[in-house]
Amino acid sequence: MKKATALLSTATIVGILASSIPAFAEQVVDGRTGANSGDITVNGIIGEFDNTVPGPDPHDPNRWINVTIPTTALFWTTEDSNHTEIISPTYTVTNNSAVGVKTYVSTVNDVYDMDVVDRLEINGIELFENGVSSVTETELFTLDGNDGVVTFDTFSFAGTASPTDASSELNPSFTLVLRFAADV
């Protein structure tokens, strides 16, 4: 009886612990097929996790994220279009991590003086329409894992504006928020 109680207590504790652990691939060891053993591959992370080299997945997949993004970006209107066409340089997002990273245009914040902007897009994704933020979270691109080789993708801005006086400079601005997710 004591043995059965101890076994039941152990099974209950294991069940409680197992229910709080993320699910992983499983195997069945079935004595009816002659199997009486099974192999379990055990991986560990000792020390600071290095997301730039392949290894076991950390408990939080977002720990894989390691990207380099610009701290500022610029767009402007062209003189040839009488300052109605918006263009920009090309900016780079670099994946430094060993796994792929999905890059999303998440939102815009700190919007200032955008009312002269008829439309502004990033890689074809609408950010502003008639001076008002119209962005909904959309995937910009997926960066492959570095696998020893730098991986990157680019973005740029395009759009149109309607300045009331093209000879006067206006300086609209906003903060672009990119969101990243490990692609494991």
C-alpha positions, -999 to 999 in steps of 0.1 A, spaced: 0 0 0 28 24 9 45 16 -24 13 23 -44 8 56 -25 44 66 -32 40 57 -69 7 76 -72 23 107 -54 53 106 -77 30 102 -108 9 132 -96 40 154 -91 54 144 -125 21 151 -141 19 186 -125 54 194 -135 50 180 -171 18 202 -176 39 233 -170 67 223 -194 64 231 -231 55 202 -254 82 185 -273 84 156 -298 75 123 -282 82 86 -289 63 56 -278 81 26 -262 57 -3 -265 67 -37 -251 42 -54 -274 66 -46 -302 96 -59 -283 108 -25 -273 118 -20 -237 140 11 -240 141 45 -256 167 71 -263 163 107 -253 186 134 -268 194 159 -241 208 193 -250 219 220 -226 229 257 -225 256 265 -199 266 301 -196 253 331 -216 231 320 -246 248 330 -279 221 337 -305 246 341 -333 256 304 -334 234 273 -340 226 254 -308 197 242 -288 166 263 -287 164 285 -255 133 284 -233 121 317 -249 124 316 -288 126 354 -289 161 351 -273 172 341 -309 165 376 -321 196 396 -329 192 421 -357 208 454 -367 185 482 -378 190 518 -386 184 543 -358 171 570 -381 156 571 -416 148 599 -440 123 605 -468 119 636 -490 101 650 -519 117 654 -553 122 687 -570 114 672 -604 79 664 -592 73 699 -577 77 682 -543 48 658 -547 67 625 -551 82 610 -519 114 589 -521 141 577 -497 174 559 -496 174 521 -491 179 509 -456 192 476 -444 180 452 -417 207 426 -409 201 393 -391 230 384 -368 213 354 -353 216 317 -362 179 313 -369 155 331 -392 138 362 -380 104 375 -393 103 413 -395 69 431 -392 59 467 -396 41 470 -363 29 505 -359 39 542 -360 42 565 -329 50 601 -322 34 613 -354 42 650 -362 31 672 -390 22 644 -414 -10 662 -427 8 672 -460 15 635 -467 -11 621 -490 3 585 -489 34 570 -475 45 533 -478 74 512 -468 81 484 -494 45 488 -506 30 486 -471 8 516 -464 18 536 -434 -1 569 -439 -32 579 -459 -41 616 -461 -18 624 -432 -33 598 -408 -16 566 -397 -32 537 -415 -7 509 -408 -18 475 -396 8 450 -385 21 434 -417 51 412 -424 78 432 -441 101 402 -448 117 371 -433 155 370 -428 172 337 -431 194 325 -402 230 336 -407 246 301 -409 280 318 -410 269 342 -437 254 377 -431 217 378 -442 199 410 -447 170 426 -465 161 462 -473 133 487 -471 126 522 -485 98 547 -484 77 559 -513 46 580 -516 30 614 -524 26 647 -507 6 679 -513 25 708 -499 6 741 -499 39 760 -506 66 738 -522 92 765 -517 89 762 -479 105 733 -460 83 712 -437 97 684 -415 71 658 -408 82 629 -386 71 597 -369 87 567 -351 84 535 -371 81 504 -349 93 471 -363 85 439 -345 107 408 -348 99 371 -342 122 341 -343 114 318 -372 122 285 -356 
